[in-house]
Amino acid sequence: TYTFTSRQIVVEPAPADHPDPAAIARFQKAIAIPTVSLPEKVDTAAFLRLDTFIRQNFARLDTLLEKKVFNRFSRLYKWPGKNAKLDPILLMAHLDVVPVETGSLDAWEAPPFSGEMRDRYIYGRGTMDDKFSAFAILEAVSRLLQKEYIPERTVYIALGHDEETGGKHGAQAIAQWCAKENLHFDFVLDEGGFVLRNALPGLDPPLAMIGIAEKGYVTLQLTARLDEGGHASIPPHTTAIGLLAESLHRLRENPFPAKTEGAVGQMFDYVGPEMRWPYRVLFANRWCLEDILLDQLAKKNTSNALIRTTIAPTLLQAGFKDNVLPTQAQATINFRILPGETIQTVIEYVEKIIDDPRVQVEIADAGNQTEPSPVSDTNAFGFEILHTTIREIFPESVVAPSLMVAGTDSRHFAAVSDHIYRFLPMTLDPDDTKRFHGLNERIGTGDYHKGIYFYQRLIENACR
């Protein structure tokens, strides 16, 4: 425990910034444009409005940077640097948002596509996910262009328009073009972790989490089949629905093994030295106290998702009449896969636990599956620059690598960079995390100003 030393980079806080009130007004207007992403259609009118808005309000980027448009609404800017020998960097965000459930509108404190400000918070879909980073990046770049700043290395900015539906026409198309052009990025930064207050028991400072990997994604369909159905008045001992229920119960009672390897283990290495006694002892001696640590982490949904592949039944389908026994019953189950495991090992584990030939296990949507991402290096230049910049802008925070439990557009860029990181420069309380894709999504005006300054400092630090 005594050799469990801090891994925090010691830097001076960034010089005081001078927030631009006009940036808040621009952000409010961007939030008011409902660029909702749906699998079956694109709201062309809304995305055209946003495109016009960006061109009118961030004209410097269109006139001073090179721009390439993909599938009408995604864009890639190139900001040439002085030194062509240096690998470029890529900053990413997405312009689309998830829909708002019609029945929830009355529960919003301000309309979800208003950009309305209340008590220094801007409300609306996209204020956190992910117009926050998209427009903070645009503001930061515009500010630097105004100062006639020229980066030492080339900077690319990718803004996708369909992340919430998989990114096929946006980020994936951009990544494929980058690969075709033989581009290789020193590092990529996308949305991801954030600065979280009261993140862990025993950790007093806020925790700034840099995602160095993200979990994989697969949805499996379980189909329980029997040769005969029958009349509900004379039910047999085993029914298709009963067989399916038993299979689901077995999966619930036999979760995937918990692990503290890879990204999560590295997070504990960074967080442990900053914790109070006795948590510091627990984290410092994981080699002999790991079972105790895993038991504690498994008790909370948020930390449990970090240590194992998760199992989430989401859809059930069986029967067609209340007095007829169906011959088959189906369940759809979503799995978020821990790095180190694969889609194939997930299928094998499910089949092993169910252990019944009458229950078929197959991939539900072959076009919507991803393996876990590679784990990016915490000793690389990109992580060091992120770590340094976070400590400059959020000096009170503890910085740590972490695992992303949700997917991002960054996964499409694995072929063009070995160092992909995921971080949103915003400070949240645990209750705020429910606002992502939920009710009353909002961001503080101070947080938005900090976000702009973060991206400005990040570019300056990476490109000097």
RODO-2510 file (C-alpha; in nm, 4 decimals, decimal comma):
residues 464
     n   res          X          Y          Z
     1     t     0,0000     0,0000     0,0000
     2     y     0,2839     0,2375     0,0797
     3     t     0,4220     0,2047    -0,2761
     4     f     0,0790     0,2720    -0,4279
     5     t     0,1782     0,6113    -0,5709
     6     s    -0,0326     0,8687    -0,7512
     7     r    -0,0434     0,8629    -1,1310
     8     q    -0,1886     1,2136    -1,1612
     9     i     0,0009     1,4594    -1,3816
    10     v     0,0843     1,7755    -1,1883
    11     v     0,0134     2,0849    -1,3982
    12     e    -0,0831     2,4433    -1,3368
    13     p    -0,4509     2,5253    -1,4017
    14     a    -0,5104     2,6852    -1,7410
    15     p    -0,5071     3,0656    -1,7534
    16     a    -0,8432     3,2244    -1,6874
    17     d    -1,0752     3,2116    -1,9857
    18     h    -1,3122     3,4841    -2,1040
    19     p    -1,6485     3,3203    -2,1886
    20     d    -1,8374     3,4478    -2,4899
    21     p    -2,2099     3,4967    -2,4126
    22     a    -2,2848     3,4752    -2,7860
    23     a    -2,1652     3,1115    -2,7813
    24     i    -2,4498     3,0253    -2,5428
    25     a    -2,7050     3,1865    -2,7739
    26     r    -2,5683     2,9951    -3,0711
    27     f    -2,5836     2,6686    -2,8781
    28     q    -2,9439     2,7334    -2,7761
    29     k    -3,0393     2,7836    -3,1403
    30     a    -2,8617     2,4615    -3,2418
    31     i    -3,0514     2,2662    -2,9753
    32     a    -3,3799     2,4057    -3,1076
    33     i    -3,3226     2,2307    -3,4430
    34     p    -3,4657     1,8770    -3,3965
    35     t    -3,2079     1,6643    -3,5811
    36     v    -3,3633     1,3381    -3,4640
    37     s    -3,2058     1,0193    -3,5929
    38     l    -3,4404     0,7315    -3,6766
    39     p    -3,3512     0,4003    -3,8452
    40     e    -3,6252     0,4284    -4,1072
    41     k    -3,5768     0,7888    -4,2204
    42     v    -3,3726     1,1074    -4,2028
    43     d    -3,5467     1,4344    -4,1210
    44     t    -3,4004     1,6103    -4,4229
    45     a    -3,5539     1,9479    -4,3409
    46     a    -3,4079     1,9561    -3,9891
    47     f    -3,0588     1,8534    -4,0998
    48     l    -3,0662     2,1102    -4,3821
    49     r    -3,1572     2,3767    -4,1271
    50     l    -2,8650     2,2726    -3,9069
    51     d    -2,6302     2,2697    -4,2063
    52     t    -2,7330     2,6263    -4,2933
    53     f    -2,6987     2,7279    -3,9287
    54     i    -2,3411     2,5938    -3,9089
    55     r    -2,2375     2,7603    -4,2341
    56     q    -2,3811     3,0954    -4,1244
    57     n    -2,2480     3,0902    -3,7669
    58     f    -1,9123     2,9199    -3,8184
    59     a    -1,8172     3,0674    -4,1538
    60     r    -1,4460     3,0703    -4,0704
    61     l    -1,4362     2,6911    -4,0809
    62     d    -1,5989     2,6810    -4,4233
    63     t    -1,3725     2,9488    -4,5673
    64     l    -1,0390     2,8730    -4,3977
    65     l    -1,0475     2,4941    -4,3615
    66     e    -1,0889     2,2184    -4,6187
    67     k    -1,4283     2,0483    -4,5957
    68     k    -1,5647     1,7248    -4,7337
    69     v    -1,9337     1,6274    -4,7050
    70     f    -2,0533     1,2672    -4,6720
    71     n    -2,4083     1,1577    -4,7529
    72     r    -2,5355     1,5163    -4,7431
    73     f    -2,5203     1,5794    -4,3693
    74     s    -2,1912     1,4495    -4,2240
    75     r    -1,8799     1,6597    -4,2613
    76     l    -1,5038     1,6290    -4,2240
    77     y    -1,2897     1,9408    -4,1814
    78     k    -0,9144     1,9443    -4,2379
    79     w    -0,7060     2,2109    -4,0669
    80     p    -0,3559     2,1798    -4,2194
    81     g    -0,0663     2,2011    -3,9757
    82     k     0,2831     2,3433    -4,0206
    83     n     0,4634     2,0089    -3,9891
    84     a     0,3407     1,7480    -4,2378
    85     k     0,5712     1,4862    -4,0798
    86     l     0,3551     1,4724    -3,7663
    87     d     0,0553     1,2406    -3,7668
    88     p    -0,2729     1,4367    -3,7535
    89     i    -0,5303     1,4155    -3,4757
    90     l    -0,9056     1,3688    -3,5119
    91     l    -1,1757     1,5286    -3,2963
    92     m    -1,5195     1,3689    -3,3326
    93     a    -1,8804     1,4381    -3,2391
    94     h    -2,2269     1,3761    -3,3804
    95     l    -2,5066     1,6132    -3,4743
    96     d    -2,8043     1,3774    -3,4448
    97     v    -3,0099     1,3139    -3,1315
    98     v    -3,2463     1,0458    -3,0106
    99     p    -3,6221     1,1079    -3,0241
   100     v    -3,8305     1,2166    -2,7273
   101     e    -4,1162     0,9920    -2,6190
   102     t    -4,4409     1,1795    -2,6841
   103     g    -4,5946     1,0704    -2,3560
   104     s    -4,3041     1,2187    -2,1590
   105     l    -4,3344     1,5774    -2,2823
   106     d    -4,5238     1,6968    -1,9754
   107     a    -4,2436     1,5676    -1,7520
   108     w    -3,9861     1,7972    -1,9117
   109     e    -3,9086     2,1151    -1,7174
   110     a    -3,8603     2,2925    -2,0523
   111     p    -3,9580     2,1735    -2,4025
   112     p    -3,6966     1,9255    -2,5351
   113     f    -3,6329     2,1150    -2,8586
   114     s    -3,6445     2,4673    -2,7215
   115     g    -3,2899     2,5323    -2,6051
   116     e    -3,4591     2,7201    -2,3216
   117     m    -3,2447     2,8415    -2,0312
   118     r    -3,3574     2,7944    -1,6726
   119     d    -3,1419     2,8680    -1,3693
   120     r    -2,8284     2,8780    -1,5872
   121     y    -2,9045     2,5400    -1,7443
   122     i    -2,9786     2,4974    -2,1140
   123     y    -3,2465     2,2325    -2,1668
   124     g    -3,2990     2,0150    -2,4687
   125     r    -3,2124     1,7010    -2,6594
   126     g    -2,8455     1,7136    -2,7544
   127     t    -2,7277     1,9393    -2,4713
   128     m    -2,5364     1,6407    -2,3350
   129     d    -2,5436     1,3883    -2,6199
   130     d    -2,3818     1,5102    -2,8373
   131     k    -2,4343     1,8584    -2,9747
   132     f    -2,2455     1,9679    -2,6638
   133     s    -1,9127     1,8439    -2,7975
   134     a    -1,9966     1,9154    -3,1628
   135     f    -2,0587     2,2854    -3,1042
   136     a    -1,7927     2,3252    -2,8353
   137     i    -1,5397     2,1962    -3,0925
   138     l    -1,6740     2,4345    -3,3578
   139     e    -1,6545     2,7271    -3,1146
   140     a    -1,2999     2,6367    -3,0061
   141     v    -1,1732     2,6054    -3,3635
   142     s    -1,3479     2,9273    -3,4679
   143     r    -1,1920     3,1088    -3,1733
   144     l    -0,8424     2,9864    -3,2646
   145     l    -0,8940     3,0778    -3,6316
   146     q    -0,9950     3,4257    -3,5260
   147     k    -0,6588     3,4528    -3,3474
   148     e    -0,4887     3,3371    -3,6711
   149     y    -0,3545     3,0344    -3,4857
   150     i    -0,1904     2,7677    -3,7036
   151     p    -0,1484     2,4216    -3,5449
   152     e     0,1876     2,2442    -3,5616
   153     r     0,0166     1,9222    -3,6709
   154     t    -0,2917     1,8804    -3,8902
   155     v    -0,6263     1,8659    -3,7116
   156     y    -0,9327     1,6878    -3,8525
   157     i    -1,2872     1,7424    -3,7199
   158     a    -1,5509     1,4795    -3,8020
   159     l    -1,9185     1,5510    -3,7381
   160     g    -2,1498     1,2573    -3,8088
   161     h    -2,5257     1,2707    -3,8550
   162     d    -2,6432     0,9171    -3,7682
   163     e    -2,4499     0,7953    -3,4638
   164     e    -2,7694     0,7096    -3,2787
   165     t    -2,8611     0,4585    -3,5518
   166     g    -2,5160     0,3041    -3,5980
   167     g    -2,3175     0,5658    -3,7910
   168     k    -2,3223     0,3802    -4,1232
   169     h    -2,3793     0,6878    -4,3413
   170     g    -2,1809     0,9276    -4,1249
   171     a    -1,8784     0,8200    -3,9210
   172     q    -1,8393     0,4868    -4,0974
   173     a    -1,8350     0,6561    -4,4391
   174     i    -1,5812     0,9115    -4,3115
   175     a    -1,3615     0,6375    -4,1635
   176     q    -1,3685     0,4391    -4,4875
   177     w    -1,2604     0,7481    -4,6803
   178     c    -0,9773     0,8117    -4,4315
   179     a    -0,8563     0,4535    -4,4741
   180     k    -0,8705     0,4869    -4,8528
   181     e    -0,6617     0,8047    -4,8272
   182     n    -0,4093     0,6187    -4,6066
   183     l    -0,4592     0,8608    -4,3194
   184     h    -0,3282     0,7571    -3,9797
   185     f    -0,4229     0,9595    -3,6732
   186     d    -0,1914     0,9939    -3,3762
   187     f    -0,5056     0,9854    -3,1653
   188     v    -0,8818     1,0126    -3,2000
   189     l    -1,1103     1,1768    -2,9437
   190     d    -1,4845     1,1080    -2,9381
   191     e    -1,7651     1,1433    -2,6835
   192     g    -1,7413     0,9132    -2,3846
   193     g    -1,6557     0,9454    -2,0174
   194     f    -1,6989     1,2673    -1,8213
   195     v    -1,6148     1,4240    -1,4873
   196     l    -1,8359     1,2597    -1,2243
   197     r    -1,8856     1,3785    -0,8680
   198     n    -1,9298     1,1103    -0,5985
   199     a    -1,8204     0,8503    -0,8502
   200     l    -1,6907     0,5873    -0,6081
   201     p    -1,7096     0,5240    -0,2318
   202     g    -1,3886     0,6473    -0,0735
   203     l    -1,3039     0,8900    -0,3557
   204     d    -1,3624     1,2515    -0,2571
   205     p    -1,2541     1,4414    -0,5733
   206     p    -1,4595     1,4192    -0,8939
   207     l    -1,3463     1,1408    -1,1276
   208     a    -1,2581     1,2315    -1,4883
   209     m    -1,2981     0,9132    -1,6926
   210     i    -1,1184     0,8754    -2,0251
   211     g    -1,2651     0,5826    -2,2158
   212     i    -0,9767     0,3718    -2,3497
   213     a    -1,2040     0,0930    -2,4746
   214     e    -1,5713     0,0202    -2,5299
   215     k    -1,7762    -0,2913    -2,4854
   216     g    -1,8991    -0,4966    -2,7776
   217     y    -2,2633    -0,5355    -2,8742
   218     v    -2,4734    -0,8282    -2,9852
   219     t    -2,8421    -0,9161    -2,9615
   220     l    -2,9338    -1,2840    -2,9430
   221     q    -3,2704    -1,4451    -2,9992
   222     l    -3,3689    -1,7434    -2,7892
   223     t    -3,6397    -1,9625    -2,9411
   224     a    -3,7955    -2,2383    -2,7317
   225     r    -3,9724    -2,4966    -2,9532
   226     l    -4,1927    -2,7928    -2,8706
   227     d    -4,3525    -3,0400    -3,1110
   228     e    -4,7001    -2,9875    -2,9693
   229     g    -4,9019    -2,7031    -2,8254
   230     g    -5,2498    -2,7931    -2,7139
   231     h    -5,5475    -2,6564    -2,5269
   232     a    -5,4870    -2,4356    -2,2263
   233     s    -5,7371    -2,6401    -2,0225
   234     i    -5,5025    -2,9431    -2,0206
   235     p    -5,1512    -2,7980    -2,0055
   236     p    -4,8552    -3,0390    -2,0178
   237     h    -4,5755    -3,0343    -1,7614
   238     t    -4,3523    -2,8350    -2,0016
   239     t    -4,4746    -2,5543    -2,2267
   240     a    -4,2786    -2,3454    -2,4736
   241     i    -4,3293    -2,0373    -2,2576
   242     g    -4,2240    -2,2268    -1,9463
   243     l    -3,9158    -2,3601    -2,1226
   244     l    -3,8176    -2,0097    -2,2310
   245     a    -3,8782    -1,8731    -1,8817
   246     e    -3,6555    -2,1445    -1,7364
   247     s    -3,3801    -2,0534    -1,9829
   248     l    -3,4021    -1,6849    -1,8884
   249     h    -3,3902    -1,7799    -1,5210
   250     r    -3,0746    -1,9834    -1,5762
   251     l    -2,9070    -1,6872    -1,7439
   252     r    -3,0110    -1,4582    -1,4612
   253     e    -2,8716    -1,6945    -1,2002
   254     n    -2,5457    -1,7469    -1,3910
   255     p    -2,4114    -1,4059    -1,4978
   256     f    -2,0894    -1,3804    -1,6924
   257     p    -1,7771    -1,3931    -1,4729
   258     a    -1,6643    -1,0637    -1,3210
   259     k    -1,3128    -0,9418    -1,4050
   260     t    -1,0883    -0,6472    -1,3258
   261     e    -0,8617    -0,6851    -1,6258
   262     g    -0,7821    -0,4424    -1,9059
   263     a    -0,9413    -0,0976    -1,8969
   264     v    -1,1141    -0,1498    -1,5613
   265     g    -0,7959    -0,2741    -1,3944
   266     q    -0,6120     0,0309    -1,5236
   267     m    -0,8858     0,2561    -1,3883
   268     f    -0,8357     0,1057    -1,0420
   269     d    -0,4584     0,1630    -1,0720
   270     y    -0,5223     0,5341    -1,1285
   271     v    -0,8058     0,5753    -0,8786
   272     g    -0,6704     0,3621    -0,5926
   273     p    -0,3906     0,5947    -0,4775
   274     e    -0,6400     0,8838    -0,4505
   275     m    -0,8861     0,7012    -0,2241
   276     r    -0,9422     0,7262     0,1497
   277     w    -0,8544     0,4544     0,3960
   278     p    -0,9616     0,1640     0,3950
   279     y    -1,0590     0,1740     0,0248
   280     r    -0,6996     0,2560    -0,0647
   281     v    -0,5880    -0,0725     0,0955
   282     l    -0,8530    -0,2663    -0,0951
   283     f    -0,7499    -0,1244    -0,4315
   284     a    -0,3769    -0,1530    -0,3574
   285     n    -0,4086    -0,5217    -0,2736
   286     r    -0,6374    -0,6394    -0,5519
   287     w    -0,4182    -0,9453    -0,6003
   288     c    -0,5485    -1,0919    -0,2736
   289     l    -0,8688    -0,8939    -0,2105
   290     e    -1,0181    -0,9014    -0,5601
   291     d    -1,3169    -1,1178    -0,4638
   292     i    -1,4219    -0,8660    -0,1993
   293     l    -1,3818    -0,5788    -0,4451
   294     l    -1,5817    -0,7564    -0,7158
   295     d    -1,8622    -0,8369    -0,4712
   296     q    -1,8889    -0,4698    -0,3805
   297     l    -1,8818    -0,3535    -0,7423
   298     a    -2,1478    -0,6058    -0,8448
   299     k    -2,3995    -0,4493    -0,6055
   300     k    -2,4473    -0,1357    -0,8173
   301     n    -2,5757    -0,1497    -1,1745
   302     t    -2,3285     0,1131    -1,2946
   303     s    -2,0165    -0,0571    -1,1564
   304     n    -2,1456    -0,4078    -1,2342
   305     a    -2,1554    -0,3116    -1,6032
   306     l    -1,7822    -0,2330    -1,5867
   307     i    -1,6714    -0,5745    -1,4640
   308     r    -1,8670    -0,8241    -1,6758
   309     t    -2,0533    -0,8890    -1,9975
   310     t    -2,4119    -0,7906    -1,9184
   311     i    -2,7339    -0,9725    -2,0052
   312     a    -3,0486    -0,7670    -2,0700
   313     p    -3,3717    -0,9342    -2,1938
   314     t    -3,5552    -0,6677    -2,3922
   315     l    -3,8352    -0,8357    -2,5936
   316     l    -4,0666    -1,1348    -2,5440
   317     q    -4,2971    -1,2915    -2,8012
   318     a    -4,5218    -1,5963    -2,7604
   319     g    -4,8751    -1,7094    -2,8276
   320     f    -5,1643    -1,5763    -3,0315
   321     k    -5,4752    -1,6649    -2,8239
   322     d    -5,5435    -1,6826    -2,4540
   323     n    -5,6644    -2,0460    -2,4556
   324     v    -5,4104    -2,1962    -2,6965
   325     l    -5,0640    -2,3193    -2,5935
   326     p    -4,8035    -2,1971    -2,8443
   327     t    -4,5436    -2,4343    -2,9852
   328     q    -4,2709    -2,1723    -2,9648
   329     a    -4,1711    -1,8723    -2,7545
   330     q    -3,9008    -1,6174    -2,8248
   331     a    -3,6900    -1,3792    -2,6172
   332     t    -3,4583    -1,1085    -2,7457
   333     i    -3,1564    -1,0434    -2,5242
   334     n    -2,8990    -0,7670    -2,5575
   335     f    -2,5411    -0,8339    -2,4490
   336     r    -2,2707    -0,5719    -2,3903
   337     i    -1,9448    -0,7603    -2,4247
   338     l    -1,6406    -0,7053    -2,2048
   339     p    -1,3072    -0,6612    -2,3871
   340     g    -1,1309    -0,9965    -2,3834
   341     e    -1,4498    -1,1776    -2,4808
   342     t    -1,6084    -1,2055    -2,8261
   343     i    -1,9483    -1,2497    -2,9864
   344     q    -1,8664    -1,6184    -3,0353
   345     t    -1,7699    -1,6732    -2,6701
   346     v    -2,0965    -1,5051    -2,5658
   347     i    -2,2993    -1,7448    -2,7819
   348     e    -2,1051    -2,0427    -2,6463
   349     y    -2,1581    -1,9302    -2,2860
   350     v    -2,5342    -1,8843    -2,3368
   351     e    -2,5671    -2,2277    -2,4976
   352     k    -2,3674    -2,3838    -2,2141
   353     i    -2,5826    -2,2251    -1,9418
   354     i    -2,9161    -2,3070    -2,1086
   355     d    -2,7985    -2,6582    -2,2014
   356     d    -3,1220    -2,7591    -2,3746
   357     p    -3,1440    -2,8598    -2,7429
   358     r    -3,5065    -2,7431    -2,7504
   359     v    -3,3866    -2,3820    -2,7134
   360     q    -3,2149    -2,2353    -3,0190
   361     v    -2,9670    -1,9500    -2,9791
   362     e    -2,8965    -1,7252    -3,2782
   363     i    -2,7953    -1,3682    -3,3577
   364     a    -3,1084    -1,1538    -3,3876
   365     d    -2,9726    -0,8790    -3,6125
   366     a    -2,6574    -0,9757    -3,7991
   367     g    -2,6120    -0,6210    -3,9273
   368     n    -2,6043    -0,4681    -3,5802
   369     q    -2,3227    -0,6317    -3,3907
   370     t    -1,9745    -0,5189    -3,2911
   371     e    -1,6857    -0,6869    -3,1180
   372     p    -1,5324    -0,5107    -2,8158
   373     s    -1,2837    -0,2437    -2,9169
   374     p    -0,9078    -0,2742    -2,8676
   375     v    -0,7777    -0,1163    -2,5456
   376     s    -0,5860     0,2060    -2,6167
   377     d    -0,2515     0,2713    -2,4529
   378     t    -0,2398     0,4961    -2,1446
   379     n     0,1322     0,5614    -2,2063
   380     a     0,0705     0,7104    -2,5520
   381     f     0,0962     1,0782    -2,6482
   382     g    -0,2805     1,1158    -2,6874
   383     f    -0,3621     0,9945    -2,3370
   384     e    -0,0933     1,2174    -2,1888
   385     i    -0,2324     1,5223    -2,3725
   386     l    -0,5864     1,4419    -2,2593
   387     h    -0,4712     1,3822    -1,9023
   388     t    -0,2812     1,7118    -1,9009
   389     t    -0,5677     1,9124    -2,0529
   390     i    -0,8258     1,7692    -1,8132
   391     r    -0,6046     1,8594    -1,5173
   392     e    -0,5710     2,2135    -1,6573
   393     i    -0,9445     2,2686    -1,7020
   394     f    -1,0725     2,0490    -1,4155
   395     p    -0,7845     2,0849    -1,1641
   396     e    -0,9879     1,9406    -0,8780
   397     s    -1,0472     1,6100    -1,0585
   398     v    -0,8748     1,2721    -1,0519
   399     v    -0,8076     1,1461    -1,4056
   400     a    -0,8367     0,7761    -1,4849
   401     p    -0,8760     0,5485    -1,7869
   402     s    -1,2118     0,3737    -1,8011
   403     l    -1,4320     0,1402    -1,9996
   404     m    -1,7226     0,2691    -2,2079
   405     v    -2,0275     0,0471    -2,1570
   406     a    -2,2101     0,2036    -2,4535
   407     g    -2,0983     0,2265    -2,8157
   408     t    -1,9675     0,5348    -2,9974
   409     d    -1,8849     0,6315    -3,3554
   410     s    -1,5159     0,5994    -3,2686
   411     r    -1,5300     0,2224    -3,3233
   412     h    -1,5381     0,2849    -3,6986
   413     f    -1,1888     0,4395    -3,6843
   414     a    -0,9976     0,1421    -3,5429
   415     a    -0,8279     0,0887    -3,8809
   416     v    -0,6862     0,4423    -3,8938
   417     s    -0,5646     0,4935    -3,5360
   418     d    -0,4176     0,2804    -3,2590
   419     h    -0,5103     0,5345    -2,9940
   420     i    -0,8810     0,6065    -2,9610
   421     y    -1,0089     0,7890    -2,6534
   422     r    -1,3549     0,8879    -2,5396
   423     f    -1,4233     1,1870    -2,3152
   424     l    -1,6824     1,4627    -2,2733
   425     p    -1,5555     1,7720    -2,0869
   426     m    -1,8565     1,8151    -1,8582
   427     t    -1,9060     1,7707    -1,4829
   428     l    -2,2075     1,5699    -1,3679
   429     d    -2,3656     1,4317    -1,0531
   430     p    -2,4666     1,0629    -1,0520
   431     d    -2,8342     1,1570    -1,0974
   432     d    -2,7465     1,3574    -1,4090
   433     t    -2,6401     1,0432    -1,5947
   434     k    -3,0086     0,9482    -1,6280
   435     r    -3,0560     1,2543    -1,8473
   436     f    -2,8623     1,0926    -2,1356
   437     h    -3,1434     0,9777    -2,3699
   438     g    -3,3795     1,0563    -2,0809
   439     l    -3,5942     1,3303    -1,9314
   440     n    -3,4720     1,6864    -1,8859
   441     e    -3,1425     1,6556    -2,0684
   442     r    -2,9562     1,9755    -1,9846
   443     i    -2,6138     2,1359    -1,9452
   444     g    -2,4988     2,4261    -1,7311
   445     t    -2,3822     2,7392    -1,9093
   446     g    -2,0571     2,7229    -1,7132
   447     d    -2,0047     2,3654    -1,8285
   448     y    -2,0526     2,4652    -2,1905
   449     h    -1,7974     2,7463    -2,1613
   450     k    -1,5553     2,5018    -1,9976
   451     g    -1,6147     2,2565    -2,2807
   452     i    -1,5170     2,5174    -2,5405
   453     y    -1,2041     2,6077    -2,3473
   454     f    -1,1166     2,2386    -2,3041
   455     y    -1,1128     2,1748    -2,6799
   456     q    -0,9160     2,4949    -2,7379
   457     r    -0,6501     2,3912    -2,4855
   458     l    -0,6485     2,0349    -2,6177
   459     i    -0,5685     2,1558    -2,9701
   460     e    -0,3019     2,3925    -2,8394
   461     n    -0,1427     2,1224    -2,6220
   462     a    -0,1455     1,8581    -2,8959
   463     c    -0,0277     2,0912    -3,1714
   464     r     0,2563     2,2932    -3,0247
***
